[in-house]
Amino acid sequence: MTSTVPDLPAGWRAVRVRGPAGFVTHATLVRPDGSEVEWSSRRHRKGLGLRGADAGGGPASALSWWIGGLFALGSVCFALGSVPLYVDQVAAATVAATFFVGSIFFTSAAYLQFHETLRAPAGVLADSPRPRRLASLVGWHPRRIDFWAVLVQLVGTVFFNLSTFAATRADLTLTQERHLVWAPDVGGSICFLVASWLAYAEVNRGILPRSDRSVGWGIAALNLAGSVAFGVAAAAARYLRSTGELANLPLVNLGTFVGAVCFLVGAVLLPVESARERSPS
Protein backbone atom coordinates (compact mmCIF):
# COMPACT_ATOMS: atom_id res chain seq x y z
CA MET A 1 0.00 0.00 0.00
CA THR A 2 1.23 3.51 -0.79
CA SER A 3 -0.64 5.04 2.16
CA THR A 4 -1.46 4.04 5.71
CA VAL A 5 -4.10 4.57 8.36
CA PRO A 6 -3.58 7.72 10.50
CA ASP A 7 -2.21 7.43 14.03
CA LEU A 8 -3.99 4.90 16.25
CA PRO A 9 -4.65 5.40 19.99
CA ALA A 10 -2.73 3.18 22.41
CA GLY A 11 -4.03 -0.39 22.35
CA TRP A 12 -5.83 -0.04 19.01
CA ARG A 13 -4.87 -2.06 15.94
CA ALA A 14 -5.81 -2.24 12.27
CA VAL A 15 -6.83 -5.73 11.19
CA ARG A 16 -8.01 -5.11 7.62
CA VAL A 17 -7.20 -2.32 5.18
CA ARG A 18 -8.30 -1.83 1.60
CA GLY A 19 -8.45 0.73 -1.15
CA PRO A 20 -7.83 1.25 -4.88
CA ALA A 21 -4.44 1.57 -6.59
CA GLY A 22 -2.46 1.17 -3.40
CA PHE A 23 -4.30 3.88 -1.46
CA VAL A 24 -5.87 3.01 1.89
CA THR A 25 -9.45 4.28 1.95
CA HIS A 26 -11.03 1.92 4.50
CA ALA A 27 -9.74 0.08 7.54
CA THR A 28 -11.27 -2.13 10.19
CA LEU A 29 -9.92 -1.19 13.61
CA VAL A 30 -10.09 -3.16 16.84
CA ARG A 31 -10.30 -1.20 20.07
CA PRO A 32 -8.78 -2.41 23.37
CA ASP A 33 -12.17 -3.82 24.44
CA GLY A 34 -12.27 -6.00 21.30
CA SER A 35 -15.02 -4.08 19.48
CA GLU A 36 -14.56 -3.24 15.82
CA VAL A 37 -15.08 0.10 14.08
CA GLU A 38 -14.48 1.28 10.53
CA TRP A 39 -12.22 4.12 9.53
CA SER A 40 -12.59 5.67 6.06
CA SER A 41 -10.64 8.43 4.39
CA ARG A 42 -13.76 10.40 3.41
CA ARG A 43 -15.17 10.39 6.94
CA HIS A 44 -11.71 11.19 8.28
CA ARG A 45 -11.17 14.33 6.20
CA LYS A 46 -14.68 15.55 6.95
CA GLY A 47 -14.28 15.03 10.69
CA LEU A 48 -17.18 12.57 10.91
CA GLY A 49 -15.40 10.12 13.17
CA LEU A 50 -15.43 6.33 13.01
CA ARG A 51 -18.31 4.42 11.53
CA GLY A 52 -20.04 2.04 13.89
CA ALA A 53 -18.46 3.54 16.99
CA ASP A 54 -21.53 5.22 18.49
CA ALA A 55 -24.90 6.57 17.42
CA GLY A 56 -24.38 9.28 14.87
CA GLY A 57 -26.03 12.61 14.38
CA GLY A 58 -25.38 16.21 15.25
CA PRO A 59 -25.21 19.67 13.70
CA ALA A 60 -23.60 20.00 10.29
CA SER A 61 -20.17 21.59 10.32
CA ALA A 62 -19.81 25.21 9.22
CA LEU A 63 -17.33 24.12 6.55
CA SER A 64 -19.81 21.69 5.02
CA TRP A 65 -22.37 24.53 4.78
CA TRP A 66 -19.83 26.82 3.10
CA ILE A 67 -18.58 24.19 0.65
CA GLY A 68 -22.09 23.00 -0.16
CA GLY A 69 -23.44 26.53 -0.49
CA LEU A 70 -20.69 27.71 -2.82
CA PHE A 71 -20.90 24.61 -5.01
CA ALA A 72 -24.69 25.02 -5.11
CA LEU A 73 -24.44 28.66 -6.23
CA GLY A 74 -21.96 27.75 -8.93
CA SER A 75 -24.19 24.92 -10.10
CA VAL A 76 -27.21 27.22 -10.30
CA CYS A 77 -25.22 29.65 -12.45
CA PHE A 78 -24.14 26.90 -14.86
CA ALA A 79 -27.63 25.43 -15.01
CA LEU A 80 -29.19 28.84 -15.65
CA GLY A 81 -26.68 29.74 -18.33
CA SER A 82 -27.48 26.56 -20.24
CA VAL A 83 -31.28 27.04 -20.32
CA PRO A 84 -32.30 28.15 -23.86
CA LEU A 85 -35.05 30.44 -22.53
CA TYR A 86 -32.49 32.36 -20.44
CA VAL A 87 -30.02 32.49 -23.33
CA ASP A 88 -32.67 33.84 -25.68
CA GLN A 89 -33.95 36.51 -23.29
CA VAL A 90 -30.72 38.11 -22.06
CA ALA A 91 -27.66 39.57 -23.73
CA ALA A 92 -24.82 37.26 -24.70
CA ALA A 93 -22.50 39.18 -22.37
CA THR A 94 -24.83 38.46 -19.45
CA VAL A 95 -24.90 34.75 -20.26
CA ALA A 96 -21.11 34.67 -20.40
CA ALA A 97 -20.89 36.57 -17.11
CA THR A 98 -23.27 34.06 -15.52
CA PHE A 99 -20.91 31.20 -16.32
CA PHE A 100 -17.87 33.19 -15.13
CA VAL A 101 -19.50 34.02 -11.79
CA GLY A 102 -20.47 30.37 -11.42
CA SER A 103 -16.87 29.31 -12.04
CA ILE A 104 -15.69 31.63 -9.25
CA PHE A 105 -18.13 29.96 -6.85
CA PHE A 106 -16.79 26.57 -7.97
CA THR A 107 -13.18 27.58 -7.36
CA SER A 108 -13.99 29.04 -3.94
CA ALA A 109 -15.74 25.82 -2.91
CA ALA A 110 -12.98 23.65 -4.38
CA TYR A 111 -10.32 25.50 -2.38
CA LEU A 112 -12.33 25.11 0.84
CA GLN A 113 -12.56 21.39 0.08
CA PHE A 114 -8.80 21.35 -0.46
CA HIS A 115 -8.39 23.11 2.91
CA GLU A 116 -10.77 20.61 4.53
CA THR A 117 -8.60 17.76 3.29
CA LEU A 118 -5.35 19.33 4.46
CA ARG A 119 -6.71 19.96 7.97
CA ALA A 120 -7.81 16.34 8.52
CA PRO A 121 -6.96 15.04 12.03
CA ALA A 122 -3.57 13.43 12.55
CA GLY A 123 -5.18 10.43 14.26
CA VAL A 124 -8.19 8.24 13.52
CA LEU A 125 -10.34 9.92 16.15
CA ALA A 126 -12.28 13.03 15.14
CA ASP A 127 -10.89 14.99 18.10
CA SER A 128 -7.25 14.19 17.28
CA PRO A 129 -4.91 17.17 16.83
CA ARG A 130 -5.13 18.92 13.49
CA PRO A 131 -2.36 20.52 11.41
CA ARG A 132 -1.27 24.07 12.14
CA ARG A 133 -2.78 26.95 10.19
CA LEU A 134 -0.19 27.13 7.39
CA ALA A 135 -0.18 23.36 6.87
CA SER A 136 -3.97 23.42 6.56
CA LEU A 137 -3.81 26.07 3.82
CA VAL A 138 -1.00 24.70 1.66
CA GLY A 139 0.25 21.15 1.85
CA TRP A 140 1.41 18.07 -0.04
CA HIS A 141 0.05 14.60 0.75
CA PRO A 142 0.68 12.42 -2.32
CA ARG A 143 -0.03 9.19 -0.41
CA ARG A 144 -3.71 10.12 0.07
CA ILE A 145 -6.30 9.56 -2.67
CA ASP A 146 -8.54 12.31 -1.29
CA PHE A 147 -5.68 14.80 -1.64
CA TRP A 148 -5.35 14.01 -5.33
CA ALA A 149 -9.12 14.18 -5.82
CA VAL A 150 -9.48 17.66 -4.36
CA LEU A 151 -6.26 18.97 -5.92
CA VAL A 152 -7.22 17.88 -9.44
CA GLN A 153 -10.71 19.28 -8.90
CA LEU A 154 -9.23 22.63 -7.85
CA VAL A 155 -7.08 22.73 -11.00
CA GLY A 156 -10.19 21.94 -13.05
CA THR A 157 -12.09 24.88 -11.58
CA VAL A 158 -9.21 27.19 -12.49
CA PHE A 159 -9.45 25.92 -16.08
CA PHE A 160 -13.15 26.83 -16.00
CA ASN A 161 -12.22 30.29 -14.67
CA LEU A 162 -9.97 30.81 -17.68
CA SER A 163 -12.49 29.43 -20.16
CA THR A 164 -15.51 31.35 -18.89
CA PHE A 165 -13.57 34.60 -18.50
CA ALA A 166 -12.30 34.37 -22.08
CA ALA A 167 -15.90 33.77 -23.22
CA THR A 168 -16.89 37.18 -21.82
CA ARG A 169 -14.74 38.86 -24.49
CA ALA A 170 -16.54 39.71 -27.70
CA ASP A 171 -13.44 40.49 -29.76
CA LEU A 172 -11.95 36.99 -30.01
CA THR A 173 -11.14 35.43 -33.35
CA LEU A 174 -12.18 31.85 -34.06
CA THR A 175 -8.63 30.66 -33.40
CA GLN A 176 -8.56 32.51 -30.09
CA GLU A 177 -11.90 31.03 -29.11
CA ARG A 178 -10.56 27.56 -29.75
CA HIS A 179 -7.45 28.18 -27.65
CA LEU A 180 -8.85 30.42 -24.92
CA VAL A 181 -12.41 29.12 -24.51
CA TRP A 182 -12.70 25.57 -25.75
CA ALA A 183 -9.26 24.23 -24.79
CA PRO A 184 -9.47 25.25 -21.09
CA ASP A 185 -13.05 24.00 -21.02
CA VAL A 186 -11.86 20.57 -22.17
CA GLY A 187 -9.03 20.71 -19.64
CA GLY A 188 -11.45 21.53 -16.84
CA SER A 189 -13.82 18.77 -17.88
CA ILE A 190 -11.00 16.22 -17.93
CA CYS A 191 -9.89 17.33 -14.46
CA PHE A 192 -13.43 17.03 -13.16
CA LEU A 193 -13.70 13.51 -14.59
CA VAL A 194 -10.42 12.43 -13.00
CA ALA A 195 -11.21 14.10 -9.66
CA SER A 196 -14.73 12.71 -9.44
CA TRP A 197 -13.52 9.23 -10.34
CA LEU A 198 -10.90 9.40 -7.58
CA ALA A 199 -13.54 10.60 -5.10
CA TYR A 200 -15.89 7.84 -6.21
CA ALA A 201 -13.14 5.21 -5.97
CA GLU A 202 -12.49 6.47 -2.44
CA VAL A 203 -15.98 5.48 -1.25
CA ASN A 204 -16.98 2.67 -3.63
CA ARG A 205 -16.38 -0.92 -2.57
CA GLY A 206 -14.70 -2.43 -5.61
CA ILE A 207 -14.76 -1.69 -9.34
CA LEU A 208 -18.49 -2.14 -9.95
CA PRO A 209 -20.90 0.31 -8.29
CA ARG A 210 -21.49 -0.91 -4.76
CA SER A 211 -23.09 1.52 -2.34
CA ASP A 212 -22.27 1.43 1.37
CA ARG A 213 -25.58 3.25 1.97
CA SER A 214 -23.77 6.39 3.08
CA VAL A 215 -24.67 9.90 1.97
CA GLY A 216 -21.04 10.29 0.90
CA TRP A 217 -21.36 7.47 -1.63
CA GLY A 218 -24.42 9.16 -3.14
CA ILE A 219 -22.60 12.50 -3.35
CA ALA A 220 -19.61 10.90 -5.06
CA ALA A 221 -21.85 9.08 -7.54
CA LEU A 222 -23.75 12.28 -8.36
CA ASN A 223 -20.53 14.21 -8.89
CA LEU A 224 -19.19 11.48 -11.16
CA ALA A 225 -22.39 11.58 -13.23
CA GLY A 226 -22.19 15.38 -13.38
CA SER A 227 -18.57 15.24 -14.54
CA VAL A 228 -19.48 12.79 -17.31
CA ALA A 229 -22.24 15.18 -18.44
CA PHE A 230 -19.78 18.11 -18.41
CA GLY A 231 -17.38 15.99 -20.46
CA VAL A 232 -20.08 15.29 -23.04
CA ALA A 233 -20.84 19.03 -23.20
CA ALA A 234 -17.14 19.85 -23.73
CA ALA A 235 -16.87 17.30 -26.55
CA ALA A 236 -20.01 18.68 -28.19
CA ALA A 237 -18.65 22.22 -27.90
CA ARG A 238 -15.75 21.62 -30.28
CA TYR A 239 -15.54 24.07 -33.17
CA LEU A 240 -16.15 22.71 -36.66
CA ARG A 241 -13.30 23.53 -39.01
CA SER A 242 -15.55 24.14 -41.99
CA THR A 243 -17.99 26.61 -40.44
CA GLY A 244 -16.49 27.67 -37.10
CA GLU A 245 -19.80 26.80 -35.41
CA LEU A 246 -20.20 24.58 -32.37
CA ALA A 247 -20.57 20.91 -33.26
CA ASN A 248 -23.76 20.33 -31.27
CA LEU A 249 -25.16 23.28 -29.33
CA PRO A 250 -28.25 21.43 -27.98
CA LEU A 251 -25.99 18.71 -26.56
CA VAL A 252 -23.70 21.37 -25.05
CA ASN A 253 -26.64 22.92 -23.23
CA LEU A 254 -28.10 19.57 -22.18
CA GLY A 255 -24.80 18.22 -20.88
CA THR A 256 -24.06 21.43 -18.99
CA PHE A 257 -27.55 21.54 -17.48
CA VAL A 258 -27.57 17.87 -16.42
CA GLY A 259 -24.07 18.16 -14.98
CA ALA A 260 -24.96 21.30 -13.05
CA VAL A 261 -28.08 19.69 -11.60
CA CYS A 262 -26.05 16.67 -10.46
CA PHE A 263 -23.51 18.97 -8.80
CA LEU A 264 -26.33 20.98 -7.23
CA VAL A 265 -27.93 17.93 -5.62
CA GLY A 266 -24.54 16.71 -4.44
CA ALA A 267 -23.78 20.12 -2.93
CA VAL A 268 -27.10 20.22 -1.07
CA LEU A 269 -26.32 16.79 0.41
CA LEU A 270 -22.94 17.85 1.88
CA PRO A 271 -24.41 19.40 5.06
CA VAL A 272 -26.83 16.46 5.26
CA GLU A 273 -23.87 14.08 5.28
CA SER A 274 -22.11 16.15 7.93
CA ALA A 275 -25.15 16.17 10.22
CA ARG A 276 -26.48 12.65 9.69
CA GLU A 277 -23.23 10.65 9.73
CA ARG A 278 -21.30 12.46 12.44
CA SER A 279 -19.99 10.25 15.22
CA PRO A 280 -18.43 11.46 18.50
CA SER A 281 -15.60 8.92 18.18
Steps between C-alpha positions, in 0.01 A plus 500: 500500500623851421313653795418400855236553765552815714637471853322247722434550874692278742370143494320535166596298193406482133398151392382562143581779256390549142485756225562552127839532329698460819316771694343413835142627506342264755629316804347279765635594842483303823479696823652379830161359607490282186225692318546584134448834326560618145726784400463655153695776333188697402359499853846580634554814292149622575540448874210254522678255726497121484212309352327262736658650810193668650163635393552771245335833451565860587517846345661533159843659503536862390748391233252257347244784476754729332625237255149381419365853467775618267479190281121541490525864388748409230277217383198730480699743285608225259151353485344841436751590232420182309120548492398611146225729633756692709747513211235635265372767739823660623806646333784269403732692733267428792493129419879492486522690829262249659736214420804699619337583834403135537860394438618732779256333740634161388861601561419646842325178603776283353766685700299461822477128424876496446541676837262250662717215376825657617364563851390138555585370851839339552339200671199281426285668763306811399639696796864420418734798455478675166777660292609855573349788305759518220501123448121506469516765226781363284625145519616192311364153579563282193429177691132593548241444226276775638786749465533421131123517451464848646822631344404391148151640554648835605715510185189421295310794647788731409476373141130591508593846633725552199248362252198692627694825539627477142140440386401841640715668233320585179810578294649150475581344166396142429855381566507685831166352598634153436811562710360724773144370541471145376844366596479602870142375507619157385783514753258582780263224396782245495611611847146470630473148357828392659421667834148361522621152410762517776236620748265224389775237524565626853151401619400219262560141606668349196494574127127455439259745666441378853340743742582491871169682560681814611410851389863539393468218247194669349682834479799340329276318252310820418822693447634227273180510293520880485862486384409255223224739387746793503740288295230430242424874484870582447527245218186638336636854529790440262521745211439364151785582265275561202256747655650606834169413669460278804463133411181442699360795694191315635726228642729766651206655682354165605830365630574821689151511651498133606850529644411814693188339645703198614754730666218701657340195661839378618576841651168510686578157648838606647353655818258206520796262502676707765196502729367148447825300504693681771631279778656621828783246468 
